[in-house]
Amino acid sequence: MEGDLIDSAYRLAVALAVGLLVGVERGWEERGAEEGTRRLGLRTLAIIGLLGGAAGLLTEQVGALVLGLMFLGLAVFLGLIHAARHEDGGDVGLTTEIATLATFVLAALAGLGHVGLAAAAAVVMSIILGYKRTLHGWLQQLRPEELAAVFKLLLLSVVMLPLLPNRGYGPWQALNPYAIWWMVVLISAISFVGYFAIRLAGARAGILFTALFGGLASSTATTLNLARLGRQGAIGPRLVAGGVLVACGTMFPRMLLVATAIHPPLLPLLAAPAAAMAVLTYVPALWCFRRPDSRTGDQRLLPANPLELGPAFLFGALLAVVMVLGEALTAWFGDAGILALAAASGVADVDAITLSLARMSTDDLAAFTAVLGIVIAAAVNTLFKGGMALSIGGRQVGLRVMVTLGLAVTGGVAVMLLTAWPSS
C-alpha cells in the first residue's frame, strides 16, 4: 500500500514538472505583458499538469472515460477563452491553447506511469515553443525547390522504403529490394545534407561536415555527390578532393570497428593495414583543407535541385549488378570464390562483405583469409572511388584523389602482407 502511494506521488510530481516546464516557457514568452492580461502562464499550466496527472491516476481506477471527459472539458474551456480574446481584438494564435492541451495529455501520460516518455516529450515541446523565431526564420529562408526536396526525400525513405521486402529475389536470391533502395535513399540523403551544409556553413566547413558524416554512412555515396559538385564548378577542385579523401579515409576505421565488433581476434591482424590506409588518406586531405583554392565556393553556384535522384538510381542499379555478380562467383567457384566475392562486393559496399567475412571467421574461415578478403574489398572500393572521382569530378579533382588513394591501397596491402601473413 505504501509503495503504491509513493508511486502515485512520483507520477503526480512528474506531471507537475511537465506543467511547470511548459509554464516557464509560456510565462517567459509573455513576461512583458501587464498583470491580468497574460494568457496562460506558470501557475495555470502547473495546475493543468497536476490535473492531467490526477486524470491519469483516476483512469486506472475508473476507466478511460474520465480522461476523455476532462480533456473535452478543457478543450471547450480553452476554445471559449480564445473566442473571447478574438472578439476583443487580441492575439488570434492558437499556440498557447494547443500547448496547454498537450501539457494535459503529457501529464496524464505521466499519471498512467509513462513518466520517462512524458518528461522527454515535454522537453521537446518546450524547445519547439522557445525556438519560435529561429524556426520561423528558417522557414522564411527555405526555397520552394528545397521544400519540394524535403518531401521527395521523405517519400523515398519514410513511405517507400518500409514497403519493400527485405529478402532475396532473382538469380541466386541475390537481389534484395530493401538493400538496393536503402542505398538509393542514403545517396539522396547525403546529397541533401551536403547541399544544406554548404549553403548554411559555406564551402569549406560544409564540405568537411559532409565528408565526415557522409563517410560514416557511405564513403562511396559521399564521393559520388562531392565529385558531382566538382564537375559543376561550384567548389574549387582542391577542396572537393580534400572532402573526398576525408570521406574515403573515414571508411577504414569504420571497417575496423565493424569487423572487430563481430570477431575481436581480427583486431591485431586488421589494425595495422587499416591504420596505414587511413593515415595515408587523411594526411593529403588535411593539406587540401589547410591550403584550399582561392575559389572556395559560391552559393549561387549550388545545384538548382538539392535532391538529385538520377545518380542515386544509377548507383542502385550498379549495386544490383554487383550483388548478382558476387553470388555468381560464389556459386561457380565455391570457397575459392570468397576473395573474388570480396573484390566484386567491394565495388559498391565494404560493410556488407566485412560483416560476412567477420561472421565466417567465427566458424571455420581462417582469420588471415577473412582479413585478406576485407582488405581486398577495401582496396577495390577505394580504387573504384578514385576512378569515380576522376570520371565524374574531372581531371583536377580526380588526379589528386586517385594518386592519394592508390598510395593508400599500396601501403595498406604492403603492411598487411608484412604484419598478418602466416609465418608458416
C-alpha positions in Angstrom: 0.0 0.0 0.0 2.8 2.4 0.9 4.6 1.5 -2.2 1.5 2.4 -4.3 1.2 5.7 -2.6 4.9 6.6 -3.3 4.5 5.6 -6.9 1.4 7.7 -7.3 3.1 10.7 -5.7 6.1 10.2 -8.1 3.8 10.2 -11.1 2.0 13.4 -9.9 5.4 15.1 -9.3 6.4 14.4 -12.9 3.0 15.6 -14.1 3.5 18.8 -12.1 7.1 19.1 -13.5 5.6 18.8 -17.0 3.2 21.7 -16.4 5.9 23.8 -14.7 8.3 23.3 -17.6 5.8 24.4 -20.2 4.6 27.2 -17.9 8.1 28.6 -17.5 8.5 28.8 -21.3 5.0 30.4 -21.8 5.4 32.7 -18.9 8.8 33.9 -20.2 7.3 34.5 -23.6 4.7 36.9 -22.1 6.8 38.3 -19.4 6.4 41.8 -20.7 2.6 41.7 -20.5 0.8 43.5 -17.7 -0.6 41.6 -14.8 -4.0 40.2 -15.7 -3.5 40.4 -19.4 -1.4 37.3 -19.8 -2.9 34.3 -21.4 -1.9 31.0 -19.6 1.2 31.3 -17.5 3.3 29.4 -15.0 0.7 28.8 -12.3 -2.1 27.9 -14.6 -0.1 25.4 -16.6 1.3 23.9 -13.4 -2.2 23.3 -12.1 -3.2 21.8 -15.5 -0.2 19.5 -15.2 -1.5 18.3 -11.8 -5.0 18.0 -13.3 -3.6 15.8 -16.1 -1.6 13.6 -13.7 -4.7 13.1 -11.5 -6.8 12.2 -14.6 -4.2 9.6 -15.5 -4.3 8.1 -12.0 -8.2 8.1 -12.0 -8.2 6.4 -15.4 -6.5 3.3 -13.9 -9.3 3.2 -11.3 -12.5 4.1 -13.1 -11.6 3.8 -16.8 -10.7 6.0 -19.7 -14.0 7.8 -19.9 -13.0 10.2 -17.2 -9.8 11.2 -19.0 -11.7 11.8 -22.2 -14.4 14.0 -20.5 -11.7 16.0 -18.7 -9.8 16.6 -21.9 -13.0 17.6 -23.7 -14.0 20.0 -20.9 -10.5 21.6 -21.0 -10.7 21.9 -24.8 -14.1 23.6 -24.7 -12.9 26.0 -21.9 -9.8 27.0 -23.9 -11.9 27.4 -27.0 -14.2 29.9 -25.2 -11.2 31.8 -23.9 -9.8 32.0 -27.4 -13.1 33.2 -28.9 -13.4 35.9 -26.3 -9.9 37.2 -26.9 -10.5 37.2 -30.7 -13.7 39.3 -30.2 -11.7 41.8 -28.2 -9.1 42.1 -31.0 -6.4 40.1 -29.1 -3.9 37.6 -30.4 -5.6 35.1 -32.7 -2.8 32.5 -32.5 -3.6 29.1 -31.1 -0.1 28.1 -29.9 -0.7 28.6 -26.2 -4.0 26.8 -26.3 -2.7 23.8 -28.1 0.4 23.7 -25.8 -2.0 23.7 -22.9 -3.9 20.7 -24.3 -0.6 18.9 -25.0 0.5 19.6 -21.4 -2.6 18.0 -20.1 -2.1 14.9 -22.3 1.6 14.6 -21.3 0.7 15.0 -17.6 -2.0 12.3 -18.0 0.7 10.1 -19.6 2.8 10.6 -16.6 -0.1 9.7 -14.3 -0.6 6.5 -16.3 3.0 5.5 -15.5 4.8 6.6 -18.7 6.9 9.1 -16.8 10.0 9.0 -19.0 8.2 9.4 -22.2 6.1 12.2 -20.8 9.1 14.1 -19.5 11.0 13.7 -22.8 8.1 14.9 -24.8 7.6 17.9 -22.5 11.3 18.9 -23.0 11.0 18.6 -26.8 7.7 20.6 -26.8 9.3 23.4 -24.7 12.3 23.6 -27.0 9.9 23.9 -30.0 7.9 26.6 -28.3 11.1 28.5 -27.3 12.6 28.5 -30.7 9.7 30.2 -32.4 11.8 33.0 -34.1 14.5 30.6 -35.2 12.1 28.2 -36.7 10.2 30.9 -38.5 13.4 32.4 -39.7 14.4 29.0 -41.2 11.0 28.7 -42.9 11.3 32.1 -44.4 14.7 31.3 -45.9 13.5 27.9 -47.3 13.2 28.0 -51.1 10.4 26.2 -53.0 12.7 23.7 -54.6 14.3 22.9 -51.2 10.9 22.3 -49.6 10.0 20.0 -52.5 13.3 18.1 -52.0 12.3 17.6 -48.3 9.0 16.0 -49.3 10.7 13.8 -52.0 13.3 12.5 -49.5 10.5 11.7 -47.0 8.6 9.9 -49.8 11.6 7.8 -50.7 12.6 6.9 -47.1 9.5 7.0 -44.8 6.9 5.9 -47.3 8.5 3.7 -49.9 11.4 2.0 -48.0 9.4 0.2 -45.4 7.1 -1.2 -48.1 9.9 -3.1 -49.8 10.6 -6.7 -48.9 13.9 -7.4 -47.1 14.8 -10.7 -48.8 16.5 -12.0 -51.9 15.0 -12.4 -55.3 16.2 -13.4 -58.8 19.3 -15.4 -59.6 20.8 -17.0 -56.5 18.4 -14.9 -54.5 20.9 -12.1 -54.8 18.6 -9.1 -55.4 17.4 -7.6 -52.1 14.9 -4.7 -53.0 15.2 -3.2 -49.5 19.0 -3.1 -49.5 19.1 -1.6 -53.0 16.5 1.1 -52.2 18.3 1.8 -48.9 21.4 2.7 -50.9 19.3 5.0 -53.1 17.9 6.7 -50.0 21.3 7.0 -48.5 22.9 8.6 -51.6 19.9 11.0 -51.9 20.1 11.9 -48.2 23.9 12.6 -48.3 23.3 14.8 -51.4 20.6 16.7 -49.5 22.6 17.1 -46.3 25.7 18.2 -48.3 23.6 20.9 -50.1 22.4 22.5 -46.9 25.7 22.2 -45.2 27.4 24.1 -47.9 24.6 26.7 -48.1 24.5 27.3 -44.4 28.2 26.9 -43.4 30.0 27.8 -46.6 32.1 25.6 -48.8 35.0 24.8 -46.5 33.0 23.8 -43.4 30.2 22.4 -45.4 32.4 20.1 -47.4 34.2 18.9 -44.2 30.9 18.2 -42.4 29.5 16.3 -45.4 32.7 14.3 -45.8 33.0 13.3 -42.2 29.4 12.3 -41.5 28.7 11.1 -45.1 31.8 9.0 -44.9 30.5 7.3 -41.7 27.3 6.3 -43.6 28.8 5.6 -47.1 32.0 6.9 -48.4 31.1 5.7 -51.9 27.9 7.7 -51.9 29.7 10.7 -50.5 32.4 10.5 -53.1 29.7 10.4 -55.8 28.0 13.6 -54.5 31.2 15.5 -53.9 32.6 14.6 -57.3 29.4 16.0 -58.9 30.0 19.3 -57.1 33.5 19.4 -58.5 32.2 18.8 -62.0 29.7 21.6 -61.7 32.4 24.0 -60.7 30.6 25.2 -57.6 33.6 24.3 -55.4 37.3 24.5 -56.0 38.9 21.2 -57.0 41.4 21.1 -54.1 38.6 21.5 -51.6 36.5 18.8 -53.3 39.4 16.5 -53.4 40.0 17.0 -49.7 36.4 16.2 -48.9 36.5 13.0 -51.0 39.7 11.9 -49.2 38.2 12.6 -45.8 35.2 10.5 -46.7 37.4 7.7 -48.1 39.7 7.8 -45.0 36.7 7.5 -42.7 35.8 4.2 -44.2 39.0 2.5 -42.8 38.4 3.0 -39.0 34.7 2.2 -39.6 35.7 -1.1 -41.3 38.0 -2.0 -38.4 35.3 -1.2 -35.9 32.7 -3.3 -37.7 35.0 -6.4 -38.2 36.3 -6.4 -34.6 32.9 -5.9 -33.1 31.8 -9.2 -34.7 35.1 -11.1 -34.1 37.6 -9.3 -31.8 40.5 -11.7 -32.7 40.6 -9.9 -36.1 41.9 -6.7 -34.4 45.6 -7.5 -34.3 45.6 -8.6 -37.9 43.5 -5.8 -39.4 44.5 -2.8 -37.2 47.9 -2.2 -38.9 46.7 -2.2 -42.6 43.5 -0.1 -41.7 45.6 2.4 -39.8 48.1 2.7 -42.7 45.4 3.3 -45.3 43.7 5.8 -43.0 46.8 7.8 -42.3 47.9 7.8 -46.0 44.5 9.2 -46.9 43.9 11.7 -44.1 47.3 13.5 -44.4 46.8 14.7 -48.0 43.2 15.5 -47.2 44.4 17.8 -44.3 46.8 19.5 -46.7 43.9 20.2 -49.1 41.9 21.8 -46.4 44.7 23.8 -45.0 45.5 25.2 -48.4 42.1 25.5 -50.2 41.6 27.1 -53.6 41.2 30.8 -53.9 37.8 29.9 -55.3 36.2 28.3 -52.2 32.6 28.2 -53.5 29.7 30.4 -54.2 26.2 29.6 -53.0 24.9 30.9 -56.3 26.6 28.0 -58.0 24.9 25.4 -55.8 22.8 22.8 -57.8 19.4 24.1 -58.7 17.9 20.8 -57.3 19.1 20.0 -53.8 18.0 16.3 -54.3 19.5 14.8 -57.4 17.8 11.4 -57.8 19.4 10.4 -61.1 22.8 9.5 -59.8 21.2 7.7 -56.8 19.1 5.5 -59.1 22.1 4.7 -61.3 24.1 3.7 -58.3 21.3 1.5 -57.1 21.3 -0.3 -60.4 25.1 -0.8 -60.1 24.6 -2.2 -56.7 22.1 -4.7 -58.0 24.6 -5.9 -60.7 27.3 -6.3 -58.1 25.0 -8.3 -55.9 24.3 -10.8 -58.7 27.9 -11.0 -59.7 29.1 -11.7 -56.2 26.6 -14.5 -55.7 27.5 -15.9 -59.1 31.2 -16.0 -58.3 30.5 -17.9 -55.1 28.2 -20.4 -56.8 30.7 -21.0 -59.6 33.9 -21.2 -57.6 32.8 -22.3 -54.1 35.1 -21.5 -51.3 37.7 -20.3 -53.8 35.3 -17.5 -54.8 35.5 -15.8 -51.4 38.2 -13.4 -52.4 36.6 -12.8 -55.8 33.3 -12.1 -53.9 35.2 -9.7 -51.7 36.6 -7.9 -54.7 33.2 -7.8 -56.5 31.3 -6.7 -53.4 33.9 -4.0 -52.6 32.9 -2.1 -55.7 29.8 -0.8 -54.1 30.0 -1.5 -50.4 32.6 -2.7 -47.9 30.4 -3.1 -44.8 28.4 -6.0 -46.1 31.4 -8.1 -47.1 33.2 -7.1 -43.9 30.3 -8.3 -41.8 30.0 -11.5 -43.8 33.7 -12.4 -43.6 33.9 -11.5 -39.9 31.0 -13.8 -39.1 32.5 -16.6 -41.2 35.8 -16.2 -39.3 34.0 -17.1 -36.1 33.3 -20.5 -37.6 35.7 -22.2 -40.0 37.2 -19.4 -42.1 40.8 -18.7 -41.3 41.4 -15.2 -39.7 44.0 -14.3 -42.3 41.7 -15.2 -45.1 39.0 -13.0 -43.6 41.4 -10.1 -43.2 42.7 -10.6 -46.7 39.2 -10.5 -48.1 38.3 -7.4 -46.1 41.5 -5.6 -47.2 40.8 -6.6 -50.9 37.3 -5.3 -50.6 38.5 -2.0 -49.1 41.2 -1.7 -51.8 38.8 -2.3 -54.6 36.3 0.1 -53.2 38.9 2.7 -52.6 40.2 2.4 -56.2 36.7 2.4 -57.5 36.0 5.7 -55.7 39.2 7.1 -57.1 38.0 6.2 -60.6 34.6 7.8 -59.8 36.3 11.0 -58.7 38.3 11.1 -61.9 35.5 10.3 -64.3 32.8 12.4 -62.6 34.8 15.1 -60.8 37.1 15.9 -63.6 40.9 15.8 -64.0 41.8 18.3 -61.4 39.8 16.6 -58.7 40.4 13.1 -59.9 44.2 13.1 -60.2 44.6 14.4 -56.6 42.2 11.7 -55.3 43.4 8.8 -57.5 47.1 9.3 -56.7 46.5 9.5 -52.9 44.1 6.5 -52.8 46.5 4.5 -55.0 49.3 5.1 -52.5 47.0 4.3 -49.6 45.9 1.0 -51.1 49.5 0.1 -51.9 50.7 1.0 -48.3 47.8 -0.9 -46.7 48.3 -4.1 -48.7 52.1 -4.0 -48.0 51.5 -3.5 -44.3 49.0 -6.4 -44.3 51.5 -8.8 -46.0 54.3 -7.8 -43.6 52.3 -8.0 -40.4 49.5 -10.5 -41.0 50.9 -13.1 -43.4 51.1 -16.5 -41.7 54.7 -17.3 -40.7 54.4 -20.9 -41.7 
